[in-house]
Amino acid sequence: PMTAGSIVVPYGHVVGNEKWRGSEVAQRLQGKVRLIFEDGLGLVDFHLSNRTCILFISEADLVAGDEFKRRLVKFRNASSLKGIVIVEKTQISDQYYIGVQKLVVLELGMVLLPVANQGEASQLIIQLVSFYVREQSRDRGANPFVRKQRSQLAEPAVLQAVQQIPGVGKTKALLLLQTFGSIHRLCNTPIHELEQVVGQTVAQQIYTF
């Protein structure tokens, strides 16, 4: 697996695993982002920045068995990179989604984003890349302590993941992340602590989810 600092992603580029060359995701990214392919990225599918990468779980991966789970656990144990997991959630793979959600979010503490197809996955990657470009532009010469705090709270993938919870909009998602700091901590917070932040009804929905 790749570790932080072992690959340098040029500004505004995406580095893709060679296995995705010619795929629908790659074709849709072409022209929207600067996509370059590398062999030997190991478990990683796409690098968005020097520290953030994407692991893509396709419909076929979900139906084929548990190999994708071993891959995710291996990545989490061996890599210091921040991994965002994109899952192809279709009518066929929907039955497996709750199990994937439990593994990725609760057990591994990673960000999970469902997409309907590879086209949606490419749109998500484009959004994330533009976010990192904006952050890098804004943060050049800025206070590094302020940058660290803002990037954690404003991370679009994290915000989107929290907004998947019923009853939680963007405002509540920001409030929850400001209070608890991470999705992993939010998932392990007792219900009475959640109630103090968002009230009893939403706290129950978060706890159930």
C-alpha positions, 0 to 999 in steps of 0.5 A, spaced: 500 500 500 502 507 498 504 511 504 503 518 505 509 522 501 511 516 497 507 519 491 507 526 489 500 528 486 502 534 481 497 541 483 490 540 480 492 533 477 489 526 479 493 520 479 489 514 477 491 506 477 493 503 471 487 498 471 482 504 470 485 506 463 480 506 458 474 505 464 468 509 464 470 513 470 477 515 466 473 517 460 469 521 464 475 525 468 478 526 461 478 533 459 475 535 466 481 534 470 488 532 468 489 525 469 495 521 469 496 513 470 501 510 474 502 502 475 504 500 482 499 504 486 497 498 490 490 498 493 489 505 491 485 507 485 486 514 485 490 519 488 487 526 489 492 529 493 499 527 496 495 525 502 488 523 500 486 517 495 480 514 493 478 506 494 473 504 489 468 499 490 464 497 484 458 493 483 462 487 481 466 487 487 460 487 492 457 481 488 464 477 488 465 476 495 469 479 501 476 480 497 474 488 497 473 487 505 480 484 506 483 490 501 480 496 505 482 493 512 489 492 509 489 499 506 487 502 513 492 498 517 498 499 512 497 506 510 497 513 513 494 516 507 486 519 508 482 514 504 475 516 501 471 509 499 466 510 493 461 504 493 457 503 487 450 502 490 445 499 485 439 495 485 444 489 485 449 491 490 444 494 495 443 488 499 450 489 501 451 496 502 449 496 510 454 491 511 459 495 507 457 501 511 458 498 518 465 496 516 468 502 513 464 507 517 464 504 524 469 499 524 475 503 520 473 510 521 473 512 514 469 516 509 464 512 505 460 515 499 455 511 495 454 513 487 449 510 482 454 508 477 461 510 474 459 516 471 457 519 478 463 517 481 467 521 476 463 527 478 464 526 485 472 525 484 472 532 479 468 536 485 473 533 490 479 535 486 476 542 485 476 543 492 483 541 494 485 546 488 481 551 492 484 549 498 491 549 496 490 556 493 487 559 499 492 556 504 499 558 500 502 563 505 496 562 510 497 560 518 498 552 518 494 551 524 488 555 521 488 551 515 488 544 519 482 546 522 478 549 516 480 543 512 478 538 517 471 541 518 470 543 511 472 537 507 466 536 502 466 528 503 466 528 510 460 533 510 456 529 505 457 523 509 454 526 515 448 529 511 447 522 509 444 521 516 436 522 516 434 529 519 441 532 518 442 537 513 448 541 512 448 546 518 447 540 523 452 536 519 457 542 520 455 543 528 456 535 529 463 535 526 465 542 530 463 538 536 465 531 535 471 532 530 470 526 526 465 521 523 468 515 527 467 519 534 460 521 532 459 514 531 461 512 538 458 518 541 452 516 547 445 518 545 445 523 551 451 527 548 448 527 541 441 530 544 445 536 547 447 538 540 442 536 536 436 535 540 432 528 542 429 526 535 435 527 531 440 524 536 435 518 535 436 518 528 443 519 528 444 513 533 440 508 529 443 510 523 
